[in-house]
């Protein structure tokens, strides 16, 4: 799902930066910026991402994730909300 979002945003002319733990070959081949090794549950990892992006303006953030809660052994999809700045 995230790859399709990236593809559509790129096709409409947006500057796209994909952020993930690891990137698939399909994502790498889209012709967009890809920031890997980012763990959104780690403050240090997110801070490092901020340093790597070096004050780039972010107009839209799209979250596409699936969370697994070990304590309940259930899945919770957080969907793909779009947040505009």
MOPAC internal coordinates of N, CA, C and O (Angstrom, degrees):
PM7 1SCF
backbone

  N    0.0000 0     0.00 0     0.00 0    0    0    0
  C    1.4375 1     0.00 0     0.00 0    1    0    0
  C    1.5385 1   110.69 1     0.00 0    2    1    0
  O    1.2310 1   120.20 1   135.69 1    3    2    1
  N    1.3131 1   117.22 1   -44.31 1    3    2    1
  C    1.4638 1   120.49 1  -178.39 1    5    3    2
  C    1.5245 1   111.58 1   -63.16 1    6    5    3
  O    1.2310 1   120.51 1   142.34 1    7    6    5
  N    1.3147 1   116.63 1   -37.66 1    7    6    5
  C    1.4659 1   119.99 1   180.00 1    9    7    6
  C    1.5237 1   109.95 1   -63.80 1   10    9    7
  O    1.2310 1   120.22 1   140.46 1   11   10    9
  N    1.3091 1   117.18 1   -39.54 1   11   10    9
  C    1.4639 1   120.04 1   178.97 1   13   11   10
  C    1.5251 1   111.14 1   -66.24 1   14   13   11
  O    1.2310 1   119.78 1   139.92 1   15   14   13
  N    1.3395 1   118.02 1   -40.08 1   15   14   13
  C    1.4705 1   120.54 1   174.22 1   17   15   14
  C    1.5159 1   109.84 1   -57.20 1   18   17   15
  O    1.2310 1   120.47 1   130.95 1   19   18   17
  N    1.3176 1   116.71 1   -49.05 1   19   18   17
  C    1.4645 1   120.74 1  -179.05 1   21   19   18
  C    1.5193 1   111.21 1   -59.83 1   22   21   19
  O    1.2310 1   120.45 1   136.93 1   23   22   21
  N    1.3120 1   116.75 1   -43.07 1   23   22   21
  C    1.4665 1   121.59 1  -179.85 1   25   23   22
  C    1.5310 1   110.62 1   -61.28 1   26   25   23
  O    1.2310 1   120.55 1   132.69 1   27   26   25
  N    1.3245 1   116.54 1   -47.31 1   27   26   25
  C    1.4671 1   120.39 1  -177.74 1   29   27   26
  C    1.5301 1   111.67 1   -65.95 1   30   29   27
  O    1.2310 1   120.22 1   138.68 1   31   30   29
  N    1.3262 1   117.19 1   -41.32 1   31   30   29
  C    1.4632 1   120.04 1   178.79 1   33   31   30
  C    1.5175 1   111.17 1   -65.01 1   34   33   31
  O    1.2310 1   120.28 1   138.23 1   35   34   33
  N    1.3200 1   117.07 1   -41.77 1   35   34   33
  C    1.4680 1   121.28 1   177.29 1   37   35   34
  C    1.5279 1   109.99 1   -62.52 1   38   37   35
  O    1.2310 1   120.54 1   135.25 1   39   38   37
  N    1.3327 1   116.58 1   -44.75 1   39   38   37
  C    1.4607 1   120.96 1  -178.43 1   41   39   38
  C    1.5279 1   112.75 1   -62.56 1   42   41   39
  O    1.2310 1   120.19 1   151.62 1   43   42   41
  N    1.3341 1   117.25 1   -28.38 1   43   42   41
  C    1.4765 1   118.50 1   178.51 1   45   43   42
  C    1.5251 1   111.79 1   -88.21 1   46   45   43
  O    1.2310 1   120.67 1  -178.87 1   47   46   45
  N    1.3602 1   116.33 1     1.13 1   47   46   45
  C    1.4601 1   120.43 1   173.28 1   49   47   46
  C    1.5097 1   115.61 1   101.74 1   50   49   47
  O    1.2310 1   119.99 1  -173.64 1   51   50   49
  N    1.3297 1   117.62 1     6.36 1   51   50   49
  C    1.4615 1   120.13 1   179.77 1   53   51   50
  C    1.5223 1   111.04 1   -76.73 1   54   53   51
  O    1.2310 1   120.79 1   -28.49 1   55   54   53
  N    1.3343 1   116.10 1   151.51 1   55   54   53
  C    1.4525 1   122.75 1   171.49 1   57   55   54
  C    1.5288 1   105.70 1   -84.03 1   58   57   55
  O    1.2310 1   119.70 1   -64.15 1   59   58   57
  N    1.3120 1   118.18 1   115.85 1   59   58   57
  C    1.4609 1   122.71 1  -172.56 1   61   59   58
  C    1.5240 1   110.23 1  -111.61 1   62   61   59
  O    1.2310 1   121.27 1   -47.44 1   63   62   61
  N    1.3285 1   115.17 1   132.56 1   63   62   61
  C    1.4574 1   122.07 1   173.11 1   65   63   62
  C    1.5227 1   106.88 1  -121.98 1   66   65   63
  O    1.2310 1   120.33 1   -67.66 1   67   66   65
  N    1.3204 1   116.98 1   112.34 1   67   66   65
  C    1.4638 1   121.12 1   177.08 1   69   67   66
  C    1.5226 1   108.08 1   -89.70 1   70   69   67
  O    1.2310 1   120.56 1   -45.56 1   71   70   69
  N    1.3198 1   116.53 1   134.44 1   71   70   69
  C    1.4585 1   122.36 1  -179.73 1   73   71   70
  C    1.5259 1   107.50 1  -120.67 1   74   73   71
  O    1.2310 1   120.89 1   -53.17 1   75   74   73
  N    1.3398 1   115.90 1   126.83 1   75   74   73
  C    1.4612 1   119.46 1  -176.01 1   77   75   74
  C    1.5148 1   111.27 1  -157.49 1   78   77   75
  O    1.2310 1   121.12 1   -11.26 1   79   78   77
  N    1.3170 1   115.46 1   168.74 1   79   78   77
  C    1.4704 1   119.56 1   174.31 1   81   79   78
  C    1.5150 1   109.74 1   -70.88 1   82   81   79
  O    1.2310 1   120.90 1   133.45 1   83   82   81
  N    1.3148 1   115.89 1   -46.55 1   83   82   81
  C    1.4702 1   120.60 1   176.82 1   85   83   82
  C    1.5221 1   107.84 1  -146.20 1   86   85   83
  O    1.2310 1   120.69 1   -30.27 1   87   86   85
  N    1.3150 1   116.29 1   149.73 1   87   86   85
  C    1.4688 1   121.32 1  -175.41 1   89   87   86
  C    1.5130 1   110.83 1  -107.43 1   90   89   87
  O    1.2310 1   121.14 1   -42.12 1   91   90   89
  N    1.3152 1   115.42 1   137.88 1   91   90   89
  C    1.4624 1   120.98 1   174.02 1   93   91   90
  C    1.5292 1   109.03 1   -76.10 1   94   93   91
  O    1.2310 1   120.61 1   -17.35 1   95   94   93
  N    1.2975 1   116.44 1   162.65 1   95   94   93
  C    1.4683 1   120.72 1   176.24 1   97   95   94
  C    1.5244 1   110.31 1   -60.76 1   98   97   95
  O    1.2310 1   120.42 1   142.89 1   99   98   97
  N    1.3256 1   116.81 1   -37.11 1   99   98   97
  C    1.4677 1   120.57 1   179.66 1  101   99   98
  C    1.5293 1   110.70 1   -61.90 1  102  101   99
  O    1.2310 1   120.34 1   137.25 1  103  102  101
  N    1.3237 1   116.95 1   -42.75 1  103  102  101
  C    1.4584 1   120.24 1   178.35 1  105  103  102
  C    1.5234 1   110.80 1   -66.36 1  106  105  103
  O    1.2310 1   120.37 1   135.86 1  107  106  105
  N    1.3126 1   116.90 1   -44.14 1  107  106  105
  C    1.4663 1   121.18 1   179.53 1  109  107  106
  C    1.5233 1   111.99 1   -60.63 1  110  109  107
  O    1.2310 1   120.08 1   149.22 1  111  110  109
  N    1.3168 1   117.44 1   -30.78 1  111  110  109
  C    1.4657 1   122.13 1  -176.36 1  113  111  110
  C    1.5289 1   114.03 1   -88.08 1  114  113  111
  O    1.2310 1   119.63 1  -176.78 1  115  114  113
  N    1.3244 1   118.31 1     3.22 1  115  114  113
  C    1.4693 1   120.82 1  -179.46 1  117  115  114
  C    1.5244 1   113.40 1   -74.65 1  118  117  115
  O    1.2310 1   120.26 1   162.18 1  119  118  117
  N    1.3282 1   117.11 1   -17.82 1  119  118  117
  C    1.4580 1   118.94 1  -177.54 1  121  119  118
  C    1.5133 1   113.04 1    82.23 1  122  121  119
  O    1.2310 1   120.77 1  -150.59 1  123  122  121
  N    1.3319 1   116.14 1    29.41 1  123  122  121
  C    1.4643 1   121.77 1   177.39 1  125  123  122
  C    1.5259 1   108.47 1  -118.82 1  126  125  123
  O    1.2310 1   120.48 1    -9.57 1  127  126  125
  N    1.3206 1   116.69 1   170.43 1  127  126  125
  C    1.4606 1   120.77 1   174.06 1  129  127  126
  C    1.5241 1   108.59 1   -76.29 1  130  129  127
  O    1.2310 1   120.65 1   -44.16 1  131  130  129
  N    1.3224 1   116.37 1   135.84 1  131  130  129
  C    1.4612 1   120.93 1   179.14 1  133  131  130
  C    1.5219 1   108.78 1  -128.68 1  134  133  131
  O    1.2310 1   120.54 1   -58.62 1  135  134  133
  N    1.3251 1   116.57 1   121.38 1  135  134  133
  C    1.4604 1   123.35 1   176.45 1  137  135  134
  C    1.5230 1   107.38 1  -105.01 1  138  137  135
  O    1.2310 1   120.49 1   -63.68 1  139  138  137
  N    1.3313 1   116.67 1   116.32 1  139  138  137
  C    1.4611 1   121.02 1  -177.46 1  141  139  138
  C    1.5284 1   111.24 1  -107.03 1  142  141  139
  O    1.2310 1   121.33 1    -3.79 1  143  142  141
  N    1.3057 1   115.07 1   176.21 1  143  142  141
  C    1.4727 1   122.92 1   179.96 1  145  143  142
  C    1.5171 1   111.97 1    62.69 1  146  145  143
  O    1.2310 1   120.53 1  -142.87 1  147  146  145
  N    1.3321 1   116.60 1    37.13 1  147  146  145
  C    1.4582 1   120.92 1   178.35 1  149  147  146
  C    1.5276 1   108.51 1  -110.02 1  150  149  147
  O    1.2310 1   121.13 1   -59.17 1  151  150  149
  N    1.3203 1   115.45 1   120.83 1  151  150  149
  C    1.4628 1   122.71 1   177.42 1  153  151  150
  C    1.5165 1   106.86 1  -109.49 1  154  153  151
  O    1.2310 1   120.09 1   -72.38 1  155  154  153
  N    1.3380 1   117.43 1   107.62 1  155  154  153
  C    1.4648 1   120.36 1  -174.51 1  157  155  154
  C    1.5238 1   112.81 1   -69.86 1  158  157  155
  O    1.2310 1   119.90 1   172.49 1  159  158  157
  N    1.3384 1   117.79 1    -7.51 1  159  158  157
  C    1.4672 1   120.22 1   175.71 1  161  159  158
  C    1.5201 1   111.78 1   -90.41 1  162  161  159
  O    1.2310 1   120.10 1   179.98 1  163  162  161
  N    1.3272 1   117.41 1    -0.02 1  163  162  161
  C    1.4575 1   122.44 1  -178.84 1  165  163  162
  C    1.5202 1   110.55 1  -113.86 1  166  165  163
  O    1.2310 1   120.71 1   -61.84 1  167  166  165
  N    1.3291 1   116.26 1   118.16 1  167  166  165
  C    1.4700 1   119.86 1   178.05 1  169  167  166
  C    1.5266 1   111.24 1   -58.16 1  170  169  167
  O    1.2310 1   120.45 1   139.75 1  171  170  169
  N    1.3261 1   116.74 1   -40.25 1  171  170  169
  C    1.4648 1   120.91 1  -179.85 1  173  171  170
  C    1.5251 1   111.33 1   -63.21 1  174  173  171
  O    1.2310 1   120.59 1   137.33 1  175  174  173
  N    1.3222 1   116.48 1   -42.67 1  175  174  173
  C    1.4579 1   120.82 1  -179.91 1  177  175  174
  C    1.5307 1   111.26 1   -63.79 1  178  177  175
  O    1.2310 1   120.61 1   137.48 1  179  178  177
  N    1.3211 1   116.45 1   -42.52 1  179  178  177
  C    1.4707 1   120.91 1   179.23 1  181  179  178
  C    1.5251 1   110.34 1   -67.37 1  182  181  179
  O    1.2310 1   120.17 1   140.77 1  183  182  181
  N    1.3186 1   117.27 1   -39.23 1  183  182  181
  C    1.4759 1   120.79 1   177.17 1  185  183  182
  C    1.5243 1   110.43 1   -62.91 1  186  185  183
  O    1.2310 1   120.55 1   138.59 1  187  186  185
  N    1.3232 1   116.55 1   -41.41 1  187  186  185
  C    1.4680 1   120.55 1   177.40 1  189  187  186
  C    1.5229 1   111.35 1   -62.65 1  190  189  187
  O    1.2310 1   120.37 1   142.92 1  191  190  189
  N    1.3225 1   116.90 1   -37.08 1  191  190  189
  C    1.4655 1   120.37 1   176.38 1  193  191  190
  C    1.5221 1   109.60 1   -61.83 1  194  193  191
  O    1.2310 1   120.19 1   136.05 1  195  194  193
  N    1.3271 1   117.24 1   -43.95 1  195  194  193
  C    1.4598 1   120.84 1   178.05 1  197  195  194
  C    1.5156 1   111.83 1   -57.81 1  198  197  195
  O    1.2310 1   120.58 1   139.31 1  199  198  197
  N    1.3172 1   116.49 1   -40.69 1  199  198  197
  C    1.4674 1   120.89 1   177.76 1  201  199  198
  C    1.5224 1   110.28 1   -65.41 1  202  201  199
  O    1.2310 1   120.19 1   136.63 1  203  202  201
  N    1.3231 1   117.24 1   -43.37 1  203  202  201
  C    1.4724 1   120.55 1  -179.25 1  205  203  202
  C    1.5201 1   111.56 1   -65.12 1  206  205  203
  O    1.2310 1   120.09 1   144.39 1  207  206  205
  N    1.3241 1   117.43 1   -35.61 1  207  206  205
  C    1.4698 1   120.10 1  -179.88 1  209  207  206
  C    1.5272 1   111.62 1   -77.36 1  210  209  207
  O    1.2310 1   120.18 1   162.87 1  211  210  209
  N    1.3256 1   117.27 1   -17.13 1  211  210  209
  C    1.4634 1   123.57 1   171.80 1  213  211  210
  C    1.5191 1   113.88 1    45.05 1  214  213  211
  O    1.2310 1   120.58 1  -116.89 1  215  214  213
  N    1.3124 1   116.50 1    63.11 1  215  214  213
  C    1.4684 1   123.62 1   172.97 1  217  215  214
  C    1.5264 1   115.11 1    67.24 1  218  217  215
  O    1.2310 1   119.69 1  -158.83 1  219  218  217
  N    1.3047 1   118.20 1    21.17 1  219  218  217
  C    1.4667 1   119.29 1   174.91 1  221  219  218
  C    1.5182 1   108.81 1   -66.28 1  222  221  219
  O    1.2310 1   120.86 1   -40.87 1  223  222  221
  N    1.3010 1   115.97 1   139.13 1  223  222  221
  C    1.4569 1   121.11 1   177.89 1  225  223  222
  C    1.5319 1   109.33 1   -77.14 1  226  225  223
  O    1.2310 1   120.74 1   -48.13 1  227  226  225
  N    1.3267 1   116.20 1   131.87 1  227  226  225
  C    1.4681 1   121.62 1   178.11 1  229  227  226
  C    1.5192 1   107.39 1  -113.36 1  230  229  227
  O    1.2310 1   120.31 1   -65.04 1  231  230  229
  N    1.3241 1   117.00 1   114.96 1  231  230  229
  C    1.4619 1   121.33 1  -178.28 1  233  231  230
  C    1.5204 1   111.79 1   -89.39 1  234  233  231
  O    1.2310 1   120.26 1   146.57 1  235  234  233
  N    1.3312 1   117.11 1   -33.43 1  235  234  233
  C    1.4620 1   121.38 1  -177.39 1  237  235  234
  C    1.5197 1   108.62 1  -138.00 1  238  237  235
  O    1.2310 1   120.88 1   -43.82 1  239  238  237
  N    1.3231 1   115.93 1   136.18 1  239  238  237
  C    1.4592 1   121.72 1   175.48 1  241  239  238
  C    1.5191 1   108.01 1  -121.39 1  242  241  239
  O    1.2310 1   120.35 1   -52.80 1  243  242  241
  N    1.3141 1   116.94 1   127.20 1  243  242  241
  C    1.4615 1   121.58 1   178.08 1  245  243  242
  C    1.5202 1   107.52 1  -114.66 1  246  245  243
  O    1.2310 1   120.89 1   -56.06 1  247  246  245
  N    1.3222 1   115.91 1   123.94 1  247  246  245
  C    1.4537 1   121.09 1   179.78 1  249  247  246
  C    1.5238 1   108.60 1  -102.85 1  250  249  247
  O    1.2310 1   121.04 1   -55.38 1  251  250  249
  N    1.3127 1   115.61 1   124.62 1  251  250  249
  C    1.4609 1   121.45 1   179.00 1  253  251  250
  C    1.5225 1   106.71 1  -132.85 1  254  253  251
  O    1.2310 1   120.55 1   -78.09 1  255  254  253
  N    1.3217 1   116.56 1   101.91 1  255  254  253
  C    1.4580 1   118.23 1  -175.64 1  257  255  254
  C    1.5227 1   111.15 1  -148.25 1  258  257  255
  O    1.2310 1   121.78 1   -14.39 1  259  258  257
  N    1.2978 1   114.21 1   165.61 1  259  258  257
  C    1.4531 1   122.19 1   175.32 1  261  259  258
  C    1.5175 1   106.40 1  -135.17 1  262  261  259
  O    1.2310 1   120.49 1   -57.69 1  263  262  261
  N    1.3043 1   116.68 1   122.31 1  263  262  261
  C    1.4605 1   120.91 1  -176.79 1  265  263  262
  C    1.5177 1   109.87 1  -105.04 1  266  265  263
  O    1.2310 1   120.89 1   -41.05 1  267  266  265
  N    1.3108 1   115.90 1   138.95 1  267  266  265
  C    1.4561 1   121.75 1   177.36 1  269  267  266
  C    1.5143 1   108.53 1  -115.22 1  270  269  267
  O    1.2310 1   120.85 1   -57.75 1  271  270  269
  N    1.2981 1   115.98 1   122.25 1  271  270  269
  C    1.4549 1   120.77 1   178.71 1  273  271  270
  C    1.5200 1   108.76 1   -98.54 1  274  273  271
  O    1.2310 1   120.63 1   -72.33 1  275  274  273
  N    1.3282 1   116.40 1   107.67 1  275  274  273
  C    1.4521 1   120.97 1  -178.71 1  277  275  274
  C    1.5248 1   112.07 1   -62.73 1  278  277  275
  O    1.2310 1   120.72 1   145.22 1  279  278  277
  N    1.3205 1   116.24 1   -34.78 1  279  278  277
  C    1.4592 1   118.93 1  -176.23 1  281  279  278
  C    1.5270 1   112.42 1   -64.74 1  282  281  279
  O    1.2310 1   120.10 1   150.29 1  283  282  281
  N    1.3333 1   117.42 1   -29.71 1  283  282  281
  C    1.4591 1   120.31 1  -178.87 1  285  283  282
  C    1.5199 1   111.93 1  -110.71 1  286  285  283
  O    1.2310 1   120.81 1   173.88 1  287  286  285
  N    1.3379 1   116.06 1    -6.12 1  287  286  285
  C    1.4702 1   121.44 1  -176.79 1  289  287  286
  C    1.5182 1   111.98 1    52.60 1  290  289  287
  O    1.2310 1   120.72 1  -142.99 1  291  290  289
  N    1.3132 1   116.23 1    37.01 1  291  290  289
  C    1.4595 1   120.20 1   178.98 1  293  291  290
  C    1.5191 1   109.59 1  -125.81 1  294  293  291
  O    1.2310 1   121.00 1   -22.46 1  295  294  293
  N    1.3036 1   115.68 1   157.54 1  295  294  293
  C    1.4526 1   121.35 1   178.41 1  297  295  294
  C    1.5228 1   109.57 1  -100.08 1  298  297  295
  O    1.2310 1   121.32 1   -35.11 1  299  298  297
  N    1.3042 1   115.09 1   144.89 1  299  298  297
  C    1.4584 1   120.52 1   173.92 1  301  299  298
  C    1.5164 1   107.35 1  -132.68 1  302  301  299
  O    1.2310 1   120.39 1   -64.11 1  303  302  301
  N    1.2930 1   116.86 1   115.89 1  303  302  301
  C    1.4613 1   120.82 1   177.48 1  305  303  302
  C    1.5182 1   108.32 1   -84.75 1  306  305  303
  O    1.2310 1   120.71 1   -48.07 1  307  306  305
  N    1.3038 1   116.25 1   131.93 1  307  306  305
  C    1.4592 1   118.69 1   178.09 1  309  307  306
  C    1.5073 1   110.09 1   -98.36 1  310  309  307
  O    1.2310 1   120.06 1  -169.12 1  311  310  309
  N    1.3192 1   117.49 1    10.88 1  311  310  309
  C    1.4527 1   121.58 1   172.20 1  313  311  310
  C    1.4980 1   113.23 1    65.99 1  314  313  311
  O    1.2310 1   120.67 1    25.71 1  315  314  313
  N    1.2908 1   116.32 1  -154.29 1  315  314  313
  C    1.4534 1   121.96 1  -179.52 1  317  315  314
  C    1.5179 1   110.22 1  -137.95 1  318  317  315
  O    1.2310 1   120.56 1  -118.70 1  319  318  317
  N    1.3319 1   116.53 1    61.30 1  319  318  317
  C    1.4636 1   117.63 1   178.73 1  321  319  318
  C    1.5223 1   111.37 1   -65.96 1  322  321  319
  O    1.2310 1   120.67 1   -34.28 1  323  322  321
  N    1.2826 1   116.32 1   145.72 1  323  322  321
  C    1.4605 1   122.07 1   176.68 1  325  323  322
  C    1.5195 1   108.06 1  -105.20 1  326  325  323
  O    1.2310 1   120.57 1   -51.69 1  327  326  325
  N    1.3148 1   116.51 1   128.31 1  327  326  325
  C    1.4516 1   122.03 1  -179.69 1  329  327  326
  C    1.5187 1   108.40 1  -115.33 1  330  329  327
  O    1.2310 1   120.24 1   -63.29 1  331  330  329
  N    1.3169 1   117.14 1   116.71 1  331  330  329
  C    1.4649 1   120.20 1   178.83 1  333  331  330
  C    1.5079 1   109.57 1  -100.73 1  334  333  331
  O    1.2310 1   121.60 1   -41.59 1  335  334  333
  N    1.3420 1   114.55 1   138.41 1  335  334  333
  C    1.4768 1   120.21 1  -178.89 1  337  335  334
  C    1.5057 1   109.85 1   -81.21 1  338  337  335
  O    1.2310 1   120.10 1   180.00 1  339  338  337

